[in-house]
Amino acid sequence: MKVLVAGATGAMGKQLLPLLAAQGHDVVGITRSREKLDVVHELGARGIVADVLDPDQVARAVAEAEPEAILHELTALSGDLDIRHFDRTFAVTNRLRTEATDHLLAAGRATGVRRFIAQSFAGWPFARTGGPVKSEDDPLDPEPAGAMRESFDAIRHLEDAVTGADWLAGLVLRYGGFYGPGTGLGPDGDQVEMLRERKFPVVGDGAGVWSFIHIATAAAVTRGRAGIYNIVDDDPAPVAEWLPAAASAVGAPPPRHVPRWLGRIVAGEAAMVMMTEMRGASNEKAKRELGWQPRHASWREGFAQVAA
Ligand SMILES: NC(=O)c1ccc[n+]([C@@H]2O[C@H](COP(=O)([O-])OP(=O)(O)OC[C@H]3O[C@@H](n4cnc5c(N)ncnc54)[C@H](OP(=O)(O)O)[C@@H]3O)[C@@H](O)[C@H]2O)c1
């Protein structure tokens, strides 16, 4: 199949391109920069230079690639992330989730694309009430935190646009927090560095539940019927449990504990949501309907393997 990957050079793109090429697909990858065309080539794909925020460039790239499937793995999350100003930090990512999704869908419609797979997130967008682990049928947050409102709206836009495109099979993959190569929780990752420097504390009761997924296992999901799928491991866990375990896995000292009031002042509202209120996700639907299994059933063994 001819596949176009938008976000070809990112952490996910670097996993996806060789996998798709090995499966015999004819893969084309988008990058903004000519210099990264070699990277795309080395990953087993042909590169096209385009800025996905420009509809004309997207139309040209899609017309040139003539893909049957488009994979949207676009984010703008490299560099220092200021979680205190969450929406500002996610502003470009939010444009990639809204404008770029619309441009890619419009260009895909014009050229007869049959499948569209887009990246979403399994975590803070879930309703912060009810049980600790959410399925695809559970509601998203009816009252998102003010600091995350624009990012929430962008996620919702992406999910609605992709699942609402009835002229193709649209899949939304709600990935858990990534760990593994090229991610914050990989060798030399930012979050590992923060753990080593004891700058990643447990805040309040640390009851916020996180779901994780090894990035290579997440990349293996490219088949399936239209719909939303949580792509996470079997072991959603509260911060108070996974953060000390992650520190131990990478040989860092135990994380500090910070009271909620102080955490809120220093790290802001979004951090409080993730530290104390966030819900995790169930992968039952993905296992049942996609025949997929995470490589590591739990982040516990996954973190240990990455650290080794
Ligand atoms: N679920 C999760 O936990 C999750 C999800 C996503 C990201 N992250 C984390 O975020 C960090 C950074 O992610 P990353 O390494 O993937 O880098 P990134 O800076 O977020 O870039 C991702 C991709 O988006 C492309 N892109 C961005 N803006 C574009 C535009 N206007 N036009 C065309 N392409 C555009 C980039 O292409 P070019 O630069 O080649 O143009 C790149 O291929 C990693 O630690 C990752 O683990 C985590």
The ligand as an SDF file (V2000), in Angstrom:
LIG
                    3D

 48 52  0  0  0  0  0  0  0  0999 V2000
    2.0540    9.9890   23.7610 N   0  0  0  0  0  0  0  0  0  0  0  0
    3.1530   10.6000   24.1330 C   0  0  0  0  0  0  0  0  0  0  0  0
    3.6810   10.4060   25.2170 O   0  0  0  0  0  0  0  0  0  0  0  0
    3.8340   11.5500   23.1840 C   0  0  0  0  0  0  0  0  0  0  0  0
    3.2500   11.9150   21.9580 C   0  0  0  0  0  0  0  0  0  0  0  0
    3.9600   12.7300   21.0860 C   0  0  0  0  0  0  0  0  0  0  0  0
    5.2180   13.2000   21.4510 C   0  0  0  0  0  0  0  0  0  0  0  0
    5.7310   12.8390   22.6500 N   0  0  0  0  0  0  0  0  0  0  0  0
    7.0990   13.2480   23.0620 C   0  0  0  0  0  0  0  0  0  0  0  0
    7.4580   14.5270   22.5970 O   0  0  0  0  0  0  0  0  0  0  0  0
    8.8620   14.5800   22.3970 C   0  0  0  0  0  0  0  0  0  0  0  0
    9.1580   15.2160   21.0360 C   0  0  0  0  0  0  0  0  0  0  0  0
    8.5280   14.5020   19.9960 O   0  0  0  0  0  0  0  0  0  0  0  0
    9.2170   14.2310   18.5920 P   0  0  0  0  0  0  0  0  0  0  0  0
   10.5920   13.7220   18.7600 O   0  0  0  0  0  0  0  0  0  0  0  0
    8.2610   13.4040   17.7790 O   0  0  0  0  0  0  0  0  0  0  0  0
    9.4150   15.6860   17.9220 O   0  0  0  0  0  0  0  0  0  0  0  0
    8.4080   16.8180   17.4630 P   0  0  0  0  0  0  0  0  0  0  0  0
    9.1730   18.0760   17.4810 O   0  0  0  0  0  0  0  0  0  0  0  0
    7.1810   16.7770   18.2770 O   0  0  0  0  0  0  0  0  0  0  0  0
    8.1200   16.5050   15.8940 O   0  0  0  0  0  0  0  0  0  0  0  0
    7.3130   15.4550   15.4580 C   0  0  0  0  0  0  0  0  0  0  0  0
    7.1910   15.4760   13.9530 C   0  0  0  0  0  0  0  0  0  0  0  0
    6.2900   16.4820   13.5500 O   0  0  0  0  0  0  0  0  0  0  0  0
    6.8010   17.0820   12.3700 C   0  0  0  0  0  0  0  0  0  0  0  0
    6.2890   18.4490   12.2160 N   0  0  0  0  0  0  0  0  0  0  0  0
    6.0740   19.3580   13.2000 C   0  0  0  0  0  0  0  0  0  0  0  0
    5.6020   20.5180   12.6660 N   0  0  0  0  0  0  0  0  0  0  0  0
    5.5040   20.3130   11.3340 C   0  0  0  0  0  0  0  0  0  0  0  0
    5.0790   21.1280   10.2330 C   0  0  0  0  0  0  0  0  0  0  0  0
    4.6270   22.3810   10.4230 N   0  0  0  0  0  0  0  0  0  0  0  0
    5.1310   20.6100    8.9850 N   0  0  0  0  0  0  0  0  0  0  0  0
    5.5790   19.3440    8.7820 C   0  0  0  0  0  0  0  0  0  0  0  0
    5.9890   18.5290    9.7690 N   0  0  0  0  0  0  0  0  0  0  0  0
    5.9450   19.0070   11.0160 C   0  0  0  0  0  0  0  0  0  0  0  0
    8.2900   17.0460   12.5230 C   0  0  0  0  0  0  0  0  0  0  0  0
    8.8690   17.1000   11.2340 O   0  0  0  0  0  0  0  0  0  0  0  0
   10.2150   17.9280   10.8160 P   0  0  0  0  0  0  0  0  0  0  0  0
   10.8500   18.4360   12.0790 O   0  0  0  0  0  0  0  0  0  0  0  0
   11.0420   16.9210   10.0850 O   0  0  0  0  0  0  0  0  0  0  0  0
    9.7460   19.0050    9.9150 O   0  0  0  0  0  0  0  0  0  0  0  0
    8.4800   15.7000   13.1810 C   0  0  0  0  0  0  0  0  0  0  0  0
    8.5770   14.6900   12.2010 O   0  0  0  0  0  0  0  0  0  0  0  0
    9.3760   13.1560   22.5100 C   0  0  0  0  0  0  0  0  0  0  0  0
    9.9690   12.9960   23.7800 O   0  0  0  0  0  0  0  0  0  0  0  0
    8.1130   12.3180   22.4440 C   0  0  0  0  0  0  0  0  0  0  0  0
    8.1920   11.1120   23.2020 O   0  0  0  0  0  0  0  0  0  0  0  0
    5.0750   12.0220   23.5230 C   0  0  0  0  0  0  0  0  0  0  0  0
  1  2  1  0
  2  3  2  0
  2  4  1  0
  4  5  1  0
  4 48  2  0
  5  6  2  0
  6  7  1  0
  7  8  2  0
  8  9  1  0
  8 48  1  0
  9 10  1  0
  9 46  1  0
 10 11  1  0
 11 12  1  0
 11 44  1  0
 12 13  1  0
 13 14  1  0
 14 15  2  0
 14 16  1  0
 14 17  1  0
 17 18  1  0
 18 19  2  0
 18 20  1  0
 18 21  1  0
 21 22  1  0
 22 23  1  0
 23 24  1  0
 23 42  1  0
 24 25  1  0
 25 26  1  0
 25 36  1  0
 26 27  1  0
 26 35  1  0
 27 28  2  0
 28 29  1  0
 29 30  1  0
 29 35  2  0
 30 31  1  0
 30 32  2  0
 32 33  1  0
 33 34  2  0
 34 35  1  0
 36 37  1  0
 36 42  1  0
 37 38  1  0
 38 39  2  0
 38 40  1  0
 38 41  1  0
 42 43  1  0
 44 45  1  0
 44 46  1  0
 46 47  1  0
M  CHG  2   8   1  16  -1
M  END
$$$$
